[in-house]
Structure formats: structure tokens, C-alpha cells
């Protein structure tokens, strides 16, 4: 078993040393970086002996080891000389001086001198003074006659309340004295009343309405009856046909249908 491990280790060391060793240069620092070289894929094989009972015959078996895909390695060796450490380069904004932009300001000039225009405000001032004086006098009079105005408003409200009570009592009296039978008789009598007065209460001559002089039956020349015909105003068959022909003639002549 120890021989097998030794053979595997020897094969791996040969592969690692045969690749990329030509690019090795000793730097000043203690780290060494070996870049990879693109070559064909190498698959190492190891022949190991197998146990056999046959005398004088040692059979061997081949094993394929995984290829070394990534050979980019960094080797670090301890050294006394350390690489010099320098400060990083300054940024661009540190090199440029920061300053506020100076806009182009136009020269400041004094405004033109304009002569003042005279405004006549005397009439308006007199009107304002008159209104203020009236307001002052009104307030002074109200303060002087405060109780007088209170008495006036109380009497005004009392008068309105009395008028309201009087009207309500009149409505209640009319309601209590209402007789339905008498009301119906008066309504029927008023409907049957004939025109007899020629003068109005004011003395003006009164002219009767046509409904008082003649009935609807006499106006339209139909027999008097209590029956209400729903089709009374509709045309008959002959009249309907005449009306239809007149409509068609009117549409053809004036509307172009």
C-alpha cells in the first residue's frame, strides 16, 4: 500500500513541475504567482500491481487520475526583504480645486427717475370721513338709547306673537264650526247658480264666461248625455284614411320622403 501511495505522489509531482515552471521569476516579495499555460489536457495514468495466486506472473491494472484543470497557483516563501509599500494615487477630485462658479453679473444701475403723478383724492376722502362720522354717531346713539331699542324690539316681537295667536284662533274657530253637509250643499248650489248680476261689487260691468251661457254639448253640437265616450275625439275609419293620404302627400311634396 505504501508503494502505491509513493507512485501516485511521484506522478503528481512530475506533472506539477513540468507545467508552468519556465515562467517562474523570483520577485522581491514572498509571494510567487505562476500563470497557467493553455495546453492539451493531460490525463495521468498509474499502473498498480494486483495480487494473484499465479507464480511468476504479476498482472497490472491502469487507473486514470483526474486532470489538473486549474494550475494557477500562488507560492509564498518567507523572505527578509519586504516589498516597498507606497500610498495610492490621489483621486481626480482631490487634484481639482473646489470653487464656486462665478456667474456673469450685469452691472447694477439705478432705476430711472419718474416724476410723481398727482392724484386728486379729496372727494373720496370726504366720502370716507362722512361714512365714518355717521358710523360713530350711530354707535354713540345706540349706546345712549340702548334700553329704548330693547323696548322697541320687545314690543315688535310681542305684536307679531299676538297676530299669530289671533290667526290660529280664527283657524280653530273655522275648524270647529265646519259642517260637511252644509259645505256640499253650498258647492252644488254654486255650480247650479245662473248668471244674473250685471255689475261687479266695484260697479264694473261683468261679462259672463262662455261656459255660463252654453254647455259643451251645445258648443260641439252633440246630444246631451252623462256618458263619457273615450273615443269621442278620435277620427273614424273614413276620416283616418283621408288623414293618412294627406300626410303622405305632405311628406312627398314638402319633406321629400
Beta strands, then each sheet from edge to edge (+ up, - down):
strand 1: 31-34
strand 2: 45-49
strand 3: 60-64
strand 4: 73-76
sheet 1: 1+ 4-
sheet 2: 2+ 3-
end
